[in-house]
Amino acid sequence: MKKKKLWEGASDGTNQTDSNFCSGVRCDAEAPNESNLVKSFIDPNLTIPSSVTTSSQLREALRFADQAQEKLYKTTLKERTEVVKLVLREAAEHREEMAWGLAKFRGLVAKDAHWMCDLLIAWSEQVDELVGAIWGFGSSGQQRIQYKNRTVGLLEFRSRGKGALISSSTMDGPPAIAAISHAILSGTHMIVRPSWKDVATHYMFEVLYKHKLHDFIQMVRWPSAGGDTMSLNQQLIQNVDQAIVFASDKTFEELISGFEEQNRLRLGQKIQKYGTGLPLVIVTENTDLNRAAELTFLGARRGNGKFCLSHSPVLVHQSVYKSLLDKFVSLSSNLKAGDLLNRDVERGCWEKDDLQGLSRLASRFGGKIVQGTFGETSMDVVILEDVPPNSPCLYQEFPGTLLALIPYSTREEAVSIAQKFIGERGREAWTAVNVFSNDEEYKEFANRIDSYHFLRGGITSEPKFLLPHQGRYFAFDLTRRLTTEE
């Protein structure tokens, strides 16, 4: 009998499982029990049993990783490039399943899930260019260094060794697949530990499993608050050569809290943390306000505002402040709610406790809510007016749909506001600055504001595969530069 797809299962979901992939073997879940159920907050009756990795299985996965890494050292960059193209294309074919999982377990609208899968397909056509952008040469993986028509050495990049990738709840599905693709390009065997409620990323592993590409990555999983969570986290991190962690400062501290102080110092050399981000939008009087409103609003709404590049603080020139505010209010008022799997619906859902926390955070930003509410299971795109120039929104990420409008009168004032709080929370620069303006204003802001990325009148939460994230390429960070003298 043909196996049903996860999203075509029974209404309670308990006849389906969320698999792991360890040591080249697919590991399906055991019979449903209280310790292995992933529960939907959208539908209280919907649960999916997940495969929970044990300590002994993790030891076996780490041994397999050693063997797999040795094999990957012998692969060429061209071979790995072709694998990434395949994975991105075929993972996107699971868009219906991923849309179902992201809706039922994360509250994301299907419209956004399909958009992200469209990105995967577009990115599959850009892999060769990405390789050139990261390492400066093509898929040969090597570059000859010449002096006076004589080769003096060979430059290449080599993986730092087997790794772990630990991702947060905002990385489910396509975002995680993009990050894992970087690991494949780098030639790093990666053991991936997704968040507990991630029922989307494993479709990438389904693709690799189907093509017998087990040596590239493994997937392990355990509850984020289980009795063995801390020991399993330690076991994984201590026994890999490098680790990448996508998490907020709070989540990262919880992750390493079980390590002794002297071990934390060594962890700093092994772990590369990619934290949450905070972009800034600037709208001057010299721009198309309709376009500025529509794109800024979309960048706040998409993904329930939980992307690290979701719009939130907006500096607005006082001469167009009221006009832009009215446009945001209109867009928020017309946001369509309903079944998350309906492709026309744009308002997602949240867990009740999360909404209460978001409401408290918004109240600390100052200003006044002129549109939007925090409901029991959902929120509008909340619009805050007259937000003060020293508001915490300029350094505190808001993991929800909110636009905080801060008025300014001169470019000098806008630059001053943008620069003032960059050092808060250990930041070096804005994640991105999105400017709606004329050429002269755009160039001035780009020259005077510290940011990893500037774009003129776009959507920061629409990531560009060819550009670094927060100034870094994941694949580059997983490798070391190697030179061989001739």
Long-range contacts (C-beta under 8 A, 24 or more apart in sequence): 5-96, 5-97, 6-48, 6-97, 6-100, 6-101, 6-199, 7-96, 7-97, 7-99, 7-100, 7-101, 11-45, 11-46, 12-45, 12-46, 12-47, 13-40, 13-46, 13-47, 13-48, 13-104, 14-47, 14-48, 14-49, 16-48, 17-48, 17-49, 17-50, 17-51, 18-48, 18-49, 18-50, 18-51, 18-199, 18-202, 18-221, 19-51, 19-202, 19-205, 20-50, 20-51, 20-53, 20-202, 20-219, 20-220, 20-221, 21-202, 21-205, 21-208, 21-209, 21-214, 21-217, 21-218, 21-219, 22-53, 22-57, 22-58, 22-60, 22-61, 22-64, 22-218, 22-219, 22-220, 23-57, 23-60, 23-61, 23-63, 23-64, 23-218, 24-64, 24-214, 24-215, 26-209, 27-51, 27-53, 27-57, 35-223, 35-226, 38-105, 38-196, 38-197, 38-199, 40-104, 40-105, 41-105, 41-107, 41-349, 41-351, 41-352, 42-103, 42-104, 42-105, 42-107, 42-340, 42-349, 42-377, 43-104, 46-104, 48-199, 50-196, 50-199, 50-221, 51-221, 52-221, 52-222, 52-223, 52-226, 53-220, 53-221, 53-222, 53-232, 55-228, 55-231, 55-232, 55-235, 57-220, 58-220, 58-232, 58-235, 58-236, 59-235, 61-191, 61-218, 61-220, 62-162, 62-191, 62-236, 62-239, 62-240, 64-218, 65-162, 65-189, 65-191, 65-218, 65-240, 66-162, 68-162, 68-189, 68-214, 68-215, 68-216, 69-159, 69-161, 69-162, 69-188, 69-189, 71-215, 72-159, 72-187, 72-188, 72-189, 72-215, 72-216, 73-158, 73-159, 73-187, 75-187, 76-139, 76-140, 76-141, 77-131, 77-139, 77-140, 77-141, 77-185, 77-187, 78-139, 78-140, 78-141, 80-184, 80-185, 80-187, 81-127, 81-128, 81-131, 81-139, 81-185, 83-184, 83-213, 83-216, 84-124, 84-127, 84-181, 84-184, 84-185, 85-124, 85-125, 85-127, 86-207, 86-211, 87-177, 87-181, 87-184, 87-204, 87-207, 87-208, 88-120, 88-121, 88-123, 88-124, 88-127, 88-177, 88-178, 88-181, 89-120, 89-121, 89-124, 90-207, 90-210, 91-117, 91-120, 91-174, 91-177, 91-203, 91-204, 91-207, 92-117, 92-118, 92-120, 92-121, 92-124, 92-174, 94-203, 94-206, 97-200, 97-203, 98-173, 98-174, 98-200, 98-203, 99-341, 100-341, 101-172, 101-173, 101-199, 101-200, 102-172, 102-173, 102-200, 103-340, 103-341, 104-199, 104-340, 105-197, 105-198, 105-199, 106-169, 106-172, 106-197, 106-304, 107-304, 107-340, 107-348, 107-349, 107-350, 107-351, 107-377, 107-378, 108-303, 108-304, 108-340, 108-348, 109-340, 109-345, 109-346, 109-347, 109-348, 110-340, 110-341, 110-342, 110-343, 110-345, 111-343, 111-344, 111-345, 111-346, 112-302, 112-303, 112-348, 113-173, 113-174, 114-343, 115-302, 116-173, 116-174, 116-175, 117-174, 119-174, 119-178, 119-463, 119-465, 120-174, 120-177, 120-178, 122-465, 123-178, 123-181, 123-465, 126-465, 126-466, 127-181, 127-185, 129-466, 130-185, 130-465, 130-466, 131-185, 133-466, 133-467, 133-473, 134-185, 134-473, 134-475, 134-476, 135-476, 145-483, 151-486, 152-485, 152-486, 153-483, 153-484, 153-485, 153-486, 154-483, 154-484, 154-486, 155-481, 155-482, 155-483, 156-482, 156-483, 156-484, 157-186, 157-476, 157-479, 157-480, 157-481, 157-482, 158-187, 158-479, 158-480, 158-482, 159-186, 159-187, 159-188, 159-478, 159-479, 160-188, 160-241, 160-242, 160-478, 160-479, 160-480, 161-188, 161-240, 161-241, 161-242, 162-188, 162-189, 162-190, 162-191, 162-240, 162-241, 162-242, 163-188, 163-189, 163-190, 163-191, 163-240, 163-241, 163-242, 163-243, 163-244, 163-478, 164-190, 164-191, 164-192, 164-193, 164-236, 164-237, 164-240, 164-242, 164-243, 164-244, 165-190, 165-191, 165-192, 165-193, 165-243, 165-244, 165-245, 165-246, 166-193, 166-233, 166-236, 166-243, 166-244, 166-245, 166-246, 166-247, 166-255, 167-192, 167-193, 167-194, 167-195, 167-198, 167-201, 167-246, 167-247, 168-195, 168-246, 168-247, 168-248, 168-251, 169-195, 169-197, 169-198, 169-306, 170-246, 170-276, 170-303, 170-306, 170-307, 170-308, 170-399, 171-195, 171-198, 171-201, 171-246, 172-197, 172-198, 172-199, 172-200, 172-201, 173-198, 173-200, 173-201, 173-203, 174-200, 175-307, 176-200, 176-201, 176-204, 177-201, 177-204, 178-463, 178-465, 179-244, 179-246, 179-474, 180-204, 180-217, 182-473, 182-474, 182-475, 182-478, 183-216, 183-217, 183-244, 183-474, 183-475, 183-478, 184-216, 184-217, 185-475, 186-474, 186-475, 186-476, 186-478, 186-479, 187-479, 188-242, 188-478, 188-479, 189-215, 189-216, 189-217, 189-218, 190-216, 190-217, 190-218, 191-217, 191-218, 191-219, 191-220, 191-236, 191-240, 192-217, 192-218, 192-219, 192-220, 193-219, 193-220, 193-221, 193-222, 193-233, 193-236, 194-219, 194-221, 195-224, 196-221, 196-222, 196-223, 196-224, 230-257, 230-258, 231-258, 233-258, 234-258, 234-259, 237-267, 237-270, 237-271, 238-263, 240-270, 241-270, 242-270, 242-271, 242-272, 242-478, 243-270, 243-271, 243-272, 244-271, 244-272, 244-273, 244-274, 244-474, 244-477, 244-478, 245-271, 245-272, 245-273, 245-274, 246-274, 247-273, 247-274, 247-275, 248-275, 248-276, 248-397, 249-275, 249-425, 272-477, 274-469, 274-470, 274-472, 274-474, 275-308, 276-308, 276-397, 276-399, 277-308, 277-309, 277-397, 277-431, 277-432, 277-470, 278-308, 278-312, 278-313, 278-395, 278-396, 278-397, 278-427, 278-430, 278-431, 279-309, 279-310, 279-311, 279-312, 279-430, 279-431, 279-432, 279-433, 279-434, 279-460, 279-461, 280-313, 280-314, 280-315, 280-394, 280-418, 280-430, 280-432, 280-433, 280-434, 280-449, 280-451, 281-311, 281-313, 281-314, 281-315, 281-433, 281-434, 281-435, 281-436, 281-460, 282-314, 282-315, 282-414, 282-418, 282-433, 282-434, 282-435, 282-436, 282-437, 282-445, 283-314, 283-315, 283-316, 283-317, 283-320, 283-324, 283-436, 283-437, 284-317, 284-320, 284-435, 284-436, 284-437, 284-438, 284-441, 285-317, 285-319, 285-320, 286-437, 286-438, 286-441, 287-436, 287-437, 287-438, 287-457, 288-436, 288-457, 289-320, 289-323, 289-324, 289-327, 290-327, 291-436, 291-457, 292-324, 292-436, 292-457, 293-324, 293-327, 293-328, 293-331, 294-331, 295-436, 295-457, 295-458, 295-459, 296-328, 296-403, 296-434, 296-436, 297-328, 297-331, 297-332, 297-381, 297-403, 298-459, 299-434, 299-459, 299-460, 299-461, 299-462, 300-381, 300-401, 300-402, 300-403, 301-335, 301-346, 301-347, 301-381, 301-401, 302-459, 302-461, 302-462, 303-461, 304-348, 304-350, 304-400, 304-401, 305-381, 305-398, 305-399, 305-400, 305-401, 305-402, 306-399, 306-400, 307-461, 308-397, 308-431, 308-470, 309-431, 309-432, 309-460, 309-461, 309-463, 310-401, 310-460, 310-461, 311-403, 311-434, 311-459, 311-460, 311-461, 312-393, 312-397, 312-398, 312-402, 312-403, 312-404, 313-387, 313-391, 313-393, 313-394, 313-404, 313-406, 314-403, 314-404, 314-405, 314-406, 315-406, 315-407, 315-408, 315-414, 315-417, 315-418, 316-405, 316-406, 316-407, 316-408, 317-407, 317-408, 317-409, 317-414, 318-407, 318-408, 318-409, 321-405, 321-407, 324-405, 325-370, 325-383, 325-385, 325-405, 328-371, 328-381, 328-383, 328-403, 328-405, 329-370, 329-371, 329-383, 331-381, 332-371, 332-372, 332-380, 332-381, 332-382, 332-383, 333-371, 335-380, 335-381, 337-378, 347-378, 347-379, 347-380, 348-378, 348-401, 349-377, 349-378, 350-377, 350-378, 350-379, 350-400, 351-377, 352-376, 352-377, 354-399, 354-400, 355-379, 355-400, 358-398, 358-399, 358-400, 358-402, 361-396, 361-398, 362-398, 362-402, 364-392, 364-396, 365-391, 365-392, 365-393, 365-396, 365-398, 365-402, 365-404, 366-391, 367-391, 367-404, 367-405, 372-401, 372-402, 389-413, 389-417, 389-420, 390-420, 390-421, 394-420, 394-421, 394-424, 395-421, 395-422, 395-424, 395-425, 395-427, 396-425, 411-441, 411-444, 411-445, 414-445, 415-445, 415-448, 415-449, 418-445, 418-449, 419-448, 419-449, 419-450, 422-450, 429-471, 431-460, 431-470, 432-460, 434-458, 434-459, 434-460
